[in-house]
Amino acid sequence: MESLLSSEIPLAERAYRDLRTAIVRCEFEPGERLRVEDLTRRFEISSSPVREALSRLSEQGFVKALDKRGFRVAPLTIEGIVDLTRVRHLLECEALRDAIAHGDDAWEASIVAAGHSLALSEQRLSGQAVALDNAWSERHRAFHLAFYASCSSPLLLDLVAEMFDRAERYRRYSASHRVAERSKHNEHEELMQTVLLRDANKAVACLRKHITGTQRRVSEALKRSEERRVGKEC
């Protein structure tokens, strides 16, 4: 993971960004203990900014604070992805409708550009597990958030981005445990075309299907992992 070394970024903010990125990318296992001394060595930052970052991430749900016993990475559960999917449906569908209503030519052009950038990344990876590639993941995030860029509510946009990053943890985990790679290119192309047609109802239906597909595959991966864990204990 690339560390953010700019001297213009306060240490607490750098610790927060680096640790959040590592958690989202599943560089730590769900439920893994986060020891301050280990994190200070890993990120080459003193303990005070690390503790501040951990507290901030705990408030956002990426980390669980233990009662006077430190911190752990938040777990990934089937109940969690079901709840997250429900919230994403509510937020993203509303944001998409609003964006379609307010979007101009520049907004459409930005969507096309983001889609082209994502497609180029997929071509270079040529069949590899794209969801585990950091460059693809960044372009994937930019592609999805481009749909909502013309939404008139800054607060709604912030919530959409936060929920998308929470879902990224689940996507990464699913991609590393799935038995067959999911090809998203056709789904993304269909979603992009419906949005560009400005058919809000059709675009929202397509978006809901896309988000629900992620939930289904994540749930399957989590179920397989739990079955393997139980099998080892028997």
DRENDO-1510 file (C-alpha; in Angstrom, 1 decimal, always signed):
<recs>
REC; n; res; u; v; w
REC; 1; MET; +0.0; +0.0; +0.0 .
REC; 2; GLU; +1.3; +3.4; -0.9 .
REC; 3; SER; +1.8; +5.6; +2.2 .
REC; 4; LEU; +0.7; +9.2; +2.1 .
REC; 5; LEU; +4.0; +11.0; +2.9 .
REC; 6; SER; +3.2; +14.6; +2.1 .
REC; 7; SER; +4.5; +16.9; +4.8 .
REC; 8; GLU; +1.4; +19.0; +4.3 .
REC; 9; ILE; -0.9; +16.3; +5.8 .
REC; 10; PRO; -1.1; +16.2; +9.6 .
REC; 11; LEU; +0.2; +13.0; +11.1 .
REC; 12; ALA; -3.2; +12.1; +12.6 .
REC; 13; GLU; -4.8; +12.5; +9.2 .
REC; 14; ARG; -2.1; +10.5; +7.5 .
REC; 15; ALA; -2.5; +7.7; +10.0 .
REC; 16; TYR; -6.2; +7.8; +9.5 .
REC; 17; ARG; -6.0; +7.6; +5.7 .
REC; 18; ASP; -3.3; +4.9; +5.6 .
REC; 19; LEU; -5.1; +2.7; +8.2 .
REC; 20; ARG; -8.5; +3.2; +6.6 .
REC; 21; THR; -7.1; +2.3; +3.2 .
REC; 22; ALA; -5.5; -0.9; +4.6 .
REC; 23; ILE; -8.7; -2.0; +6.3 .
REC; 24; VAL; -10.9; -1.3; +3.2 .
REC; 25; ARG; -8.4; -3.3; +1.1 .
REC; 26; CYS; -8.7; -6.2; +3.6 .
REC; 27; GLU; -5.0; -6.0; +4.5 .
REC; 28; PHE; -6.2; -6.9; +8.0 .
REC; 29; GLU; -8.4; -9.8; +8.6 .
REC; 30; PRO; -12.0; -9.2; +9.9 .
REC; 31; GLY; -11.8; -9.3; +13.7 .
REC; 32; GLU; -8.0; -9.0; +13.8 .
REC; 33; ARG; -6.5; -7.3; +16.8 .
REC; 34; LEU; -5.0; -3.8; +16.0 .
REC; 35; ARG; -2.1; -3.2; +18.3 .
REC; 36; VAL; -0.9; +0.3; +18.5 .
REC; 37; GLU; +2.8; -0.7; +18.7 .
REC; 38; ASP; +2.5; -2.8; +15.5 .
REC; 39; LEU; +0.7; +0.0; +13.6 .
REC; 40; THR; +3.3; +2.6; +14.6 .
REC; 41; ARG; +6.0; +0.4; +13.1 .
REC; 42; ARG; +4.0; -0.4; +10.0 .
REC; 43; PHE; +3.1; +3.2; +9.2 .
REC; 44; GLU; +6.1; +4.8; +10.7 .
REC; 45; ILE; +4.0; +7.2; +12.8 .
REC; 46; SER; +4.0; +7.8; +16.6 .
REC; 47; SER; +1.4; +6.2; +18.8 .
REC; 48; SER; -0.7; +9.3; +19.5 .
REC; 49; PRO; -1.8; +9.9; +15.8 .
REC; 50; VAL; -2.4; +6.1; +15.5 .
REC; 51; ARG; -4.7; +6.1; +18.6 .
REC; 52; GLU; -6.6; +9.1; +17.2 .
REC; 53; ALA; -7.0; +7.3; +13.9 .
REC; 54; LEU; -8.3; +4.2; +15.6 .
REC; 55; SER; -10.9; +6.2; +17.5 .
REC; 56; ARG; -12.0; +8.0; +14.4 .
REC; 57; LEU; -12.3; +4.7; +12.5 .
REC; 58; SER; -14.2; +3.2; +15.4 .
REC; 59; GLU; -16.8; +6.0; +15.1 .
REC; 60; GLN; -17.2; +5.2; +11.4 .
REC; 61; GLY; -17.7; +1.5; +11.9 .
REC; 62; PHE; -14.4; +0.2; +10.4 .
REC; 63; VAL; -12.9; -0.6; +13.8 .
REC; 64; LYS; -14.4; -2.0; +17.0 .
REC; 65; ALA; -13.3; -0.5; +20.3 .
REC; 66; LEU; -12.8; -3.1; +23.0 .
REC; 67; ASP; -13.7; -2.0; +26.6 .
REC; 68; LYS; -10.3; -0.9; +27.9 .
REC; 69; ARG; -8.7; -3.6; +25.7 .
REC; 70; GLY; -7.7; -1.9; +22.5 .
REC; 71; PHE; -9.2; -2.3; +19.0 .
REC; 72; ARG; -10.1; -4.9; +16.5 .
REC; 73; VAL; -11.0; -4.7; +12.8 .
REC; 74; ALA; -14.8; -4.7; +12.5 .
REC; 75; PRO; -16.2; -8.1; +11.5 .
REC; 76; LEU; -17.8; -8.9; +8.1 .
REC; 77; THR; -21.1; -10.7; +8.4 .
REC; 78; ILE; -24.0; -11.7; +6.3 .
REC; 79; GLU; -26.3; -9.5; +8.4 .
REC; 80; GLY; -23.9; -6.7; +7.9 .
REC; 81; ILE; -23.9; -6.8; +4.1 .
REC; 82; VAL; -27.7; -7.2; +4.0 .
REC; 83; ASP; -28.1; -4.1; +6.2 .
REC; 84; LEU; -25.5; -2.2; +4.1 .
REC; 85; THR; -27.2; -3.1; +0.9 .
REC; 86; ARG; -30.5; -1.8; +2.2 .
REC; 87; VAL; -28.9; +1.5; +3.1 .
REC; 88; ARG; -27.0; +1.7; -0.3 .
REC; 89; HIS; -30.3; +1.2; -2.1 .
REC; 90; LEU; -31.9; +4.0; -0.2 .
REC; 91; LEU; -29.0; +6.5; -0.6 .
REC; 92; GLU; -27.6; +5.6; -4.1 .
REC; 93; CYS; -31.0; +5.4; -5.8 .
REC; 94; GLU; -32.0; +8.8; -4.4 .
REC; 95; ALA; -28.7; +10.3; -5.4 .
REC; 96; LEU; -28.9; +8.8; -8.9 .
REC; 97; ARG; -32.4; +10.2; -9.5 .
REC; 98; ASP; -31.3; +13.6; -8.3 .
REC; 99; ALA; -28.1; +13.5; -10.4 .
REC; 100; ILE; -30.0; +12.6; -13.6 .
REC; 101; ALA; -32.4; +15.5; -12.9 .
REC; 102; HIS; -29.5; +18.0; -12.5 .
REC; 103; GLY; -26.8; +16.5; -14.7 .
REC; 104; ASP; -25.4; +18.5; -17.7 .
REC; 105; ASP; -23.2; +17.6; -20.7 .
REC; 106; ALA; -20.1; +17.8; -18.6 .
REC; 107; TRP; -21.6; +15.3; -16.1 .
REC; 108; GLU; -22.3; +12.9; -19.0 .
REC; 109; ALA; -18.8; +13.3; -20.4 .
REC; 110; SER; -17.3; +12.6; -17.0 .
REC; 111; ILE; -19.2; +9.3; -16.8 .
REC; 112; VAL; -18.1; +8.2; -20.2 .
REC; 113; ALA; -14.5; +9.1; -19.4 .
REC; 114; ALA; -14.6; +7.2; -16.1 .
REC; 115; GLY; -16.2; +4.2; -17.9 .
REC; 116; HIS; -13.5; +4.2; -20.5 .
REC; 117; SER; -10.7; +4.4; -17.9 .
REC; 118; LEU; -12.2; +1.5; -16.0 .
REC; 119; ALA; -12.5; -0.6; -19.2 .
REC; 120; LEU; -8.8; +0.1; -20.1 .
REC; 121; SER; -7.8; -1.1; -16.6 .
REC; 122; GLU; -9.8; -4.3; -17.1 .
REC; 123; GLN; -8.2; -4.9; -20.5 .
REC; 124; ARG; -4.7; -4.6; -19.0 .
REC; 125; LEU; -5.6; -7.1; -16.2 .
REC; 126; SER; -6.8; -9.6; -18.9 .
REC; 127; GLY; -8.9; -12.0; -16.8 .
REC; 128; GLN; -7.2; -11.5; -13.4 .
REC; 129; ALA; -9.2; -10.9; -10.2 .
REC; 130; VAL; -9.8; -7.2; -10.9 .
REC; 131; ALA; -11.5; -6.5; -7.6 .
REC; 132; LEU; -8.1; -7.2; -5.9 .
REC; 133; ASP; -6.2; -4.8; -8.0 .
REC; 134; ASN; -5.7; -1.4; -6.3 .
REC; 135; ALA; -5.6; +0.6; -9.5 .
REC; 136; TRP; -8.8; -1.1; -10.8 .
REC; 137; SER; -10.5; -0.5; -7.4 .
REC; 138; GLU; -9.7; +3.2; -7.6 .
REC; 139; ARG; -11.1; +3.5; -11.1 .
REC; 140; HIS; -14.1; +1.4; -10.1 .
REC; 141; ARG; -14.9; +3.8; -7.3 .
REC; 142; ALA; -14.4; +6.9; -9.5 .
REC; 143; PHE; -16.8; +5.3; -12.1 .
REC; 144; HIS; -19.6; +4.7; -9.6 .
REC; 145; LEU; -19.2; +8.1; -7.9 .
REC; 146; ALA; -19.3; +9.8; -11.3 .
REC; 147; PHE; -23.0; +8.8; -11.6 .
REC; 148; TYR; -23.8; +10.9; -8.5 .
REC; 149; ALA; -21.5; +13.8; -9.1 .
REC; 150; SER; -24.3; +16.2; -10.1 .
REC; 151; CYS; -26.5; +15.3; -7.2 .
REC; 152; SER; -27.6; +18.6; -5.5 .
REC; 153; SER; -27.1; +17.3; -1.9 .
REC; 154; PRO; -23.4; +17.4; -0.6 .
REC; 155; LEU; -24.5; +15.5; +2.5 .
REC; 156; LEU; -26.0; +12.8; +0.4 .
REC; 157; LEU; -22.9; +12.5; -1.7 .
REC; 158; ASP; -20.7; +12.2; +1.4 .
REC; 159; LEU; -23.0; +9.4; +2.7 .
REC; 160; VAL; -22.9; +7.6; -0.6 .
REC; 161; ALA; -19.1; +7.7; -0.7 .
REC; 162; GLU; -18.9; +6.4; +2.8 .
REC; 163; MET; -21.2; +3.5; +2.2 .
REC; 164; PHE; -19.4; +2.7; -1.0 .
REC; 165; ASP; -16.1; +2.3; +0.9 .
REC; 166; ARG; -17.8; +0.1; +3.5 .
REC; 167; ALA; -19.0; -2.1; +0.7 .
REC; 168; GLU; -15.5; -2.2; -0.8 .
REC; 169; ARG; -14.3; -4.2; +2.2 .
REC; 170; TYR; -17.0; -6.8; +1.5 .
REC; 171; ARG; -16.1; -6.8; -2.2 .
REC; 172; ARG; -12.5; -7.4; -1.5 .
REC; 173; TYR; -13.2; -10.2; +0.9 .
REC; 174; SER; -15.6; -11.8; -1.5 .
REC; 175; ALA; -13.1; -11.5; -4.4 .
REC; 176; SER; -10.4; -13.2; -2.4 .
REC; 177; HIS; -12.7; -16.1; -1.4 .
REC; 178; ARG; -15.0; -16.6; -4.4 .
REC; 179; VAL; -14.7; -19.8; -6.5 .
REC; 180; ALA; -15.3; -18.0; -9.8 .
REC; 181; GLU; -14.4; -14.5; -10.9 .
REC; 182; ARG; -17.3; -12.1; -11.4 .
REC; 183; SER; -17.3; -10.2; -14.7 .
REC; 184; LYS; -18.6; -6.8; -14.1 .
REC; 185; HIS; -17.9; -5.2; -17.4 .
REC; 186; ASN; -21.3; -5.9; -18.9 .
REC; 187; GLU; -23.1; -4.8; -15.7 .
REC; 188; HIS; -21.2; -1.5; -15.7 .
REC; 189; GLU; -21.8; -0.9; -19.4 .
REC; 190; GLU; -25.5; -1.5; -19.0 .
REC; 191; LEU; -25.7; +0.8; -16.0 .
REC; 192; MET; -23.8; +3.5; -17.8 .
REC; 193; GLN; -26.0; +3.4; -20.9 .
REC; 194; THR; -29.2; +3.5; -18.9 .
REC; 195; VAL; -27.9; +6.5; -16.9 .
REC; 196; LEU; -26.9; +8.3; -20.1 .
REC; 197; LEU; -30.4; +7.7; -21.5 .
REC; 198; ARG; -31.6; +9.6; -18.5 .
REC; 199; ASP; -34.4; +7.1; -17.9 .
REC; 200; ALA; -34.4; +7.5; -14.1 .
REC; 201; ASN; -36.7; +4.5; -13.4 .
REC; 202; LYS; -34.7; +2.1; -15.6 .
REC; 203; ALA; -31.4; +3.4; -14.3 .
REC; 204; VAL; -32.4; +3.0; -10.7 .
REC; 205; ALA; -33.7; -0.6; -11.4 .
REC; 206; CYS; -30.3; -1.4; -13.0 .
REC; 207; LEU; -28.4; +0.1; -10.1 .
REC; 208; ARG; -30.5; -1.9; -7.6 .
REC; 209; LYS; -29.8; -5.1; -9.5 .
REC; 210; HIS; -26.0; -4.3; -9.5 .
REC; 211; ILE; -25.8; -3.6; -5.8 .
REC; 212; THR; -28.0; -6.7; -5.0 .
REC; 213; GLY; -25.6; -8.8; -7.1 .
REC; 214; THR; -22.8; -7.7; -4.9 .
REC; 215; GLN; -24.7; -8.6; -1.8 .
REC; 216; ARG; -25.5; -12.1; -3.1 .
REC; 217; ARG; -21.9; -12.9; -4.0 .
REC; 218; VAL; -20.6; -11.6; -0.7 .
REC; 219; SER; -23.1; -13.6; +1.3 .
REC; 220; GLU; -22.1; -16.7; -0.6 .
REC; 221; ALA; -18.4; -16.1; +0.1 .
REC; 222; LEU; -19.1; -15.4; +3.8 .
REC; 223; LYS; -21.2; -18.6; +4.1 .
REC; 224; ARG; -18.4; -20.7; +2.5 .
REC; 225; SER; -15.9; -19.2; +4.9 .
REC; 226; GLU; -18.0; -20.0; +7.9 .
REC; 227; GLU; -18.6; -23.5; +6.7 .
REC; 228; ARG; -14.8; -24.0; +6.3 .
REC; 229; ARG; -14.2; -22.6; +9.8 .
REC; 230; VAL; -16.8; -24.9; +11.4 .
REC; 231; GLY; -15.3; -27.9; +9.4 .
REC; 232; LYS; -11.9; -27.2; +10.8 .
REC; 233; GLU; -13.3; -27.2; +14.4 .
REC; 234; CYS; -15.1; -30.5; +14.0 .
</recs>
